[in-house]
Amino acid sequence: MKIIILKRDKLGDLLLTTPTLQLLKEYFPSSTVAVIAPQSSAWILKDNPFVDELYSYPKPKTFNLKSLISLFKQLIIFLKIRHEHFDVAIAAGGEFSHRAVKRLLWLKAKRTISFVPKNKIINGISDPVVETKNGGKGCHEALRMIELLRPIIQLKKNLSLPPPYFHPPQDWLKKAESFLTKHGLQKKKYIVFGLGARREKKQASREQIIETALYVYKKYQMKTILVWTPGSKNNKDYPGDDELAHIILKGAPKEIIPLRLPLDLTIGVNLTIGVIWSARKSIFPDSGLMHFAAASPGGVIGLFAETNISPHPAQWGPLGINSSYIEAKKTIKELGATFLHRELNHL
């Protein structure tokens, strides 16, 4: 059987698809499992043992000549997939998406699987999976995507969810090792604290970050690597954390080491993930990097806030044996300077 998974989302969302891919290979070991995803995130699945074929396409953000070329390239890729005559195509999103269904139908698979709203028929979807009440809120996104396998797999009631899978290439780890050596650090002898411009209410304050860095150094003699993406928080397409990082680092203690890199495969994400992978523990607001850190050996402490209107950790929390999360009623800043001490007591 030939199965293709269509994924349109960002880094963390694609990483949370890997348990679904693992189950497909477990139930259909002789099948061909393919994935099509944007170039910006498809690298996550390179050399993944549960993926036999990986297709990636450019995803334009603006309308110009370059975007037209990207759309033409997309068309070529989708036509190529059509000629592969897949048996099953799955729109692997946690909820119904018109755009995802449209692309799914372009693939011309024999069977098509997607979430659909209750009491609604979507032409072309041979195996609809009806969305649960409230769009599945309260059910983790990784489990939501596994629900899409029910038309082809007899899933157990008490299913054991496989952890998200990612192993950084050796050259990423070597780059991280060089960075650590340059700053006099050793593997597992530091923590990572990440910033996140997209959700200010989930972001720790300068006082909280400095207090945490001083606490970890005093208790464990470990320094803190402060990770952030370049740019202004006001950039609508690619918001960065330069303003906040400047405030934190101005007069900051020597226990904090800056790491400013874009989430770009050719420039910075390889070093960032390599550093996360060798850390004793990472701390990140709810984000793609939080999910990567959750998959790392040291795990992560995820930061969530105002979950009555924002993504809830029950749906988007970090998955991993060494991972946990802290949830604030309104903002992380309201929790006080020492809010991480308890979580960091057993490093």
C-alpha positions as CSV (number, residue, x, y, z in Angstrom):
1,M,0.0,0.0,0.0
2,K,1.2,3.5,-0.8
3,I,0.2,6.2,1.7
4,I,1.0,9.9,1.5
5,I,0.6,12.5,4.3
6,L,-0.1,16.1,3.4
7,K,1.2,18.6,6.0
8,R,1.0,22.3,5.6
9,D,2.0,23.6,9.0
10,K,5.1,24.9,10.8
11,L,8.0,23.2,12.6
12,G,6.3,22.1,15.8
13,D,3.1,20.9,14.0
14,L,5.2,18.7,11.7
15,L,7.2,17.3,14.5
16,L,3.9,16.3,16.3
17,T,3.0,14.3,13.1
18,T,5.9,11.8,13.7
19,P,3.9,9.6,16.1
20,T,1.3,9.1,13.3
21,L,4.1,8.2,10.9
22,Q,5.5,5.7,13.4
23,L,2.2,4.0,13.9
24,L,1.7,3.8,10.1
25,K,5.0,1.9,9.8
26,E,4.1,-0.3,12.7
27,Y,0.8,-1.4,11.3
28,F,1.9,-1.4,7.6
29,P,5.6,-2.3,7.7
30,S,5.8,-3.2,4.0
31,S,3.9,-0.1,2.9
32,T,5.4,3.1,1.3
33,V,4.8,6.1,3.5
34,A,5.4,9.4,1.9
35,V,5.0,13.0,3.2
36,I,4.6,16.3,1.4
37,A,5.3,19.4,3.4
38,P,6.6,23.0,2.9
39,Q,10.4,23.4,2.3
40,S,10.6,25.5,5.5
41,S,9.7,22.5,7.6
42,A,10.2,19.3,5.5
43,W,13.8,19.0,6.7
44,I,12.5,17.7,10.0
45,L,11.7,14.4,8.3
46,K,14.9,14.0,6.4
47,D,16.4,10.5,7.3
48,N,13.3,9.8,9.4
49,P,13.0,6.0,9.6
50,F,9.2,6.1,9.3
51,V,9.3,8.0,6.0
52,D,10.1,6.3,2.7
53,E,9.6,9.3,0.4
54,L,9.7,13.0,1.2
55,Y,8.4,15.7,-1.1
56,S,8.8,19.4,-0.3
57,Y,7.5,22.6,-2.0
58,P,8.2,26.3,-1.8
59,K,5.6,28.3,0.1
60,P,5.4,32.0,-1.1
61,K,4.4,34.6,1.4
62,T,4.0,37.6,-1.0
63,F,2.6,38.0,-4.5
64,N,5.4,38.7,-7.0
65,L,7.4,37.0,-9.7
66,K,9.2,34.8,-7.2
67,S,5.9,33.7,-5.7
68,L,4.6,32.8,-9.2
69,I,7.7,30.7,-9.8
70,S,7.1,29.0,-6.5
71,L,3.5,28.2,-7.4
72,F,4.7,26.7,-10.7
73,K,7.2,24.5,-8.8
74,Q,4.3,23.4,-6.5
75,L,2.3,22.4,-9.5
76,I,5.1,20.3,-10.9
77,I,5.6,18.5,-7.5
78,F,1.8,17.8,-7.1
79,L,1.6,16.4,-10.7
80,K,4.6,14.2,-10.0
81,I,2.8,12.8,-6.9
82,R,-0.3,12.2,-9.0
83,H,1.6,9.9,-11.3
84,E,2.7,7.8,-8.3
85,H,-1.0,6.7,-7.9
86,F,-1.1,6.6,-4.1
87,D,-3.7,4.4,-2.4
88,V,-4.3,6.7,0.6
89,A,-3.9,10.4,1.0
90,I,-4.3,12.0,4.5
91,A,-4.7,15.7,5.3
92,A,-2.8,15.5,8.6
93,G,-4.0,18.6,10.4
94,G,-5.7,18.7,13.8
95,E,-8.8,20.3,12.3
96,F,-10.7,20.7,9.1
97,S,-9.0,23.0,6.5
98,H,-10.4,24.0,3.1
99,R,-6.9,24.6,1.8
100,A,-5.6,21.3,3.0
101,V,-8.6,19.4,1.4
102,K,-8.1,21.3,-1.9
103,R,-4.4,20.2,-2.0
104,L,-5.4,16.7,-0.9
105,L,-7.8,16.3,-3.8
106,W,-5.1,17.4,-6.2
107,L,-3.1,14.2,-5.3
108,K,-5.8,12.0,-6.9
109,A,-5.3,9.1,-4.4
110,K,-7.8,6.2,-4.4
111,R,-8.9,7.0,-0.8
112,T,-8.8,10.5,0.8
113,I,-8.9,11.0,4.6
114,S,-9.5,14.4,6.3
115,F,-11.3,15.9,9.3
116,V,-14.7,17.3,8.3
117,P,-17.2,19.4,10.3
118,K,-20.1,17.6,11.8
119,N,-23.1,17.2,9.5
120,K,-21.1,18.4,6.5
121,I,-20.3,16.4,3.3
122,I,-17.1,17.3,1.5
123,N,-17.0,16.2,-2.1
124,G,-14.0,14.0,-2.9
125,I,-13.3,12.9,0.7
126,S,-13.9,9.2,0.7
127,D,-13.2,8.6,4.4
128,P,-14.2,11.6,6.4
129,V,-13.4,11.8,10.1
130,V,-15.9,13.9,11.9
131,E,-14.5,16.6,14.1
132,T,-15.3,16.2,17.8
133,K,-17.1,18.7,19.8
134,N,-15.2,22.0,20.3
135,G,-12.8,21.1,17.5
136,G,-11.0,18.5,19.7
137,K,-9.9,21.0,22.4
138,G,-8.6,19.0,25.4
139,C,-7.1,16.3,23.2
140,H,-3.5,16.6,22.3
141,E,-2.7,17.6,18.7
142,A,-0.5,14.4,18.3
143,L,-3.5,12.2,19.3
144,R,-5.8,14.2,17.1
145,M,-3.8,13.4,14.0
146,I,-3.6,9.7,15.0
147,E,-7.4,9.7,14.9
148,L,-7.1,10.2,11.1
149,L,-5.8,6.7,10.9
150,R,-9.1,5.1,12.0
151,P,-10.4,4.5,8.5
152,I,-7.4,2.2,7.7
153,I,-6.3,1.0,11.2
154,Q,-8.1,-0.7,14.1
155,L,-6.7,1.5,16.8
156,K,-6.6,0.3,20.4
157,K,-8.8,2.1,22.9
158,N,-5.9,2.7,25.3
159,L,-3.3,3.6,22.7
160,S,0.2,4.3,23.8
161,L,1.3,7.5,22.1
162,P,4.8,7.2,20.6
163,P,6.9,10.2,21.4
164,P,7.7,12.8,18.7
165,Y,10.8,11.6,16.8
166,F,13.8,13.7,15.7
167,H,17.5,13.1,15.8
168,P,19.8,15.9,14.8
169,P,22.5,15.1,12.2
170,Q,26.0,14.6,13.6
171,D,27.3,17.8,11.9
172,W,24.6,19.8,13.9
173,L,25.9,18.3,17.1
174,K,29.5,19.1,16.1
175,K,28.6,22.7,15.4
176,A,27.0,22.8,18.9
177,E,30.1,21.3,20.4
178,S,32.3,24.0,18.8
179,F,30.0,26.7,20.2
180,L,30.1,25.2,23.6
181,T,33.9,24.9,23.6
182,K,34.3,28.5,22.5
183,H,32.3,29.5,25.6
184,G,33.9,27.1,28.0
185,L,30.8,24.9,28.3
186,Q,30.4,21.1,28.4
187,K,27.5,18.9,27.3
188,K,24.7,18.6,30.0
189,K,26.4,21.4,32.0
190,Y,24.2,24.3,31.0
191,I,20.5,25.1,30.4
192,V,18.8,26.9,27.5
193,F,16.3,29.7,28.0
194,G,14.4,30.7,24.9
195,L,12.5,33.9,24.0
196,G,9.3,34.0,22.0
197,A,8.0,37.3,20.4
198,R,4.7,35.9,19.1
199,R,3.1,35.4,22.5
200,E,4.3,38.1,24.9
201,K,2.1,36.8,27.7
202,K,4.0,33.5,27.6
203,Q,7.3,35.2,27.7
204,A,9.4,35.4,30.9
205,S,10.6,38.8,32.1
206,R,14.1,40.1,32.3
207,E,14.0,39.7,36.1
208,Q,12.8,36.1,35.8
209,I,15.4,35.1,33.3
210,I,18.3,36.6,35.2
211,E,17.0,35.2,38.5
212,T,16.8,31.7,36.9
213,A,20.3,32.0,35.5
214,L,21.8,33.0,38.8
215,Y,19.9,30.3,40.7
216,V,21.0,27.5,38.3
217,Y,24.6,28.7,38.5
218,K,24.7,28.9,42.2
219,K,23.0,25.5,42.7
220,Y,24.6,23.5,39.9
221,Q,27.5,25.7,38.5
222,M,25.7,25.7,35.2
223,K,25.4,28.7,32.9
224,T,22.4,29.7,30.8
225,I,22.3,30.1,27.0
226,L,19.8,32.7,26.0
227,V,18.3,31.8,22.6
228,W,16.3,34.1,20.4
229,T,15.6,34.8,16.7
230,P,16.8,38.1,15.1
231,G,14.5,40.9,14.1
232,S,11.9,43.2,15.5
233,K,8.8,42.0,17.4
234,N,6.8,44.2,15.0
235,N,7.7,42.2,11.9
236,K,4.4,40.7,10.9
237,D,5.9,37.8,8.9
238,Y,9.0,37.0,10.9
239,P,8.8,38.6,14.4
240,G,12.1,38.5,16.3
241,D,13.2,39.1,19.8
242,D,16.0,41.6,19.4
243,E,14.4,44.3,21.6
244,L,13.7,42.0,24.5
245,A,17.1,40.3,24.2
246,H,18.8,43.8,24.3
247,I,17.0,44.6,27.5
248,I,17.9,41.3,29.1
249,L,21.6,41.4,28.1
250,K,22.2,45.0,29.1
251,G,24.1,44.7,32.3
252,A,23.3,41.0,32.5
253,P,25.5,38.7,34.6
254,K,28.3,36.6,33.0
255,E,26.2,33.5,33.7
256,I,24.1,34.3,30.6
257,I,25.5,33.5,27.1
258,P,23.7,34.9,24.1
259,L,22.8,32.8,21.0
260,R,21.1,34.9,18.3
261,L,20.2,32.8,15.2
262,P,17.3,32.7,12.7
263,L,15.2,29.6,12.4
264,D,16.6,28.9,8.9
265,L,18.1,25.5,8.1
266,T,21.1,27.0,6.2
267,I,21.9,29.7,8.7
268,G,20.9,29.0,12.3
269,V,18.4,26.3,13.3
270,N,21.0,23.5,13.0
271,L,23.2,25.1,15.7
272,T,20.2,26.1,17.8
273,I,18.8,22.6,17.9
274,G,22.3,21.1,18.4
275,V,22.7,23.3,21.5
276,I,19.3,22.4,22.8
277,W,20.1,18.7,22.3
278,S,23.2,18.9,24.5
279,A,21.5,21.0,27.3
280,R,20.6,19.6,30.7
281,K,17.2,21.3,30.4
282,S,15.5,23.9,28.2
283,I,12.9,26.5,28.9
284,F,10.7,27.8,26.1
285,P,7.4,29.6,25.7
286,D,4.8,27.5,23.7
287,S,6.5,27.3,20.2
288,G,8.1,25.0,17.7
289,L,11.4,25.1,19.5
290,M,9.6,24.0,22.7
291,H,8.5,20.8,20.9
292,F,12.0,20.2,19.7
293,A,13.4,20.7,23.2
294,A,10.7,18.2,24.4
295,A,12.1,15.6,22.1
296,S,15.7,16.2,23.3
297,P,17.3,14.1,26.0
298,G,17.2,16.9,28.6
299,G,13.5,17.8,27.9
300,V,11.8,21.1,28.3
301,I,9.8,23.3,30.7
302,G,7.0,24.8,28.5
303,L,5.5,28.2,29.4
304,F,1.7,28.7,28.8
305,A,-0.6,31.6,29.8
306,E,-4.2,32.6,29.6
307,T,-5.2,29.2,28.3
308,N,-8.9,30.0,28.5
309,I,-8.4,31.9,25.2
310,S,-4.9,30.7,24.1
311,P,-3.7,27.3,23.2
312,H,-4.0,24.9,26.1
313,P,-1.1,22.5,27.2
314,A,-3.7,19.7,27.1
315,Q,-3.7,20.2,23.3
316,W,-0.3,21.7,22.6
317,G,1.8,20.8,25.7
318,P,5.4,19.3,25.3
319,L,5.6,15.6,24.9
320,G,8.6,13.8,26.3
321,I,9.6,11.8,29.4
322,N,11.7,14.7,30.7
323,S,9.3,17.5,29.8
324,S,6.7,19.5,31.8
325,Y,5.0,22.8,31.6
326,I,4.0,25.8,33.8
327,E,0.7,27.5,33.2
328,A,-0.1,31.1,34.3
329,K,-3.6,32.5,34.7
330,K,-2.8,35.7,32.7
331,T,0.9,36.1,32.0
332,I,4.1,34.3,33.0
333,K,5.4,37.6,34.4
334,E,2.8,37.5,37.2
335,L,4.4,34.3,38.6
336,G,7.3,36.1,40.2
337,A,11.1,36.0,39.8
338,T,11.6,32.6,41.4
339,F,8.8,30.7,39.6
340,L,11.2,28.2,38.0
341,H,13.1,27.2,41.1
342,R,10.8,24.3,42.0
343,E,11.0,22.8,38.4
344,L,14.8,23.2,38.4
345,N,15.4,21.6,41.8
346,H,16.2,18.2,40.4
347,L,18.4,18.8,37.4
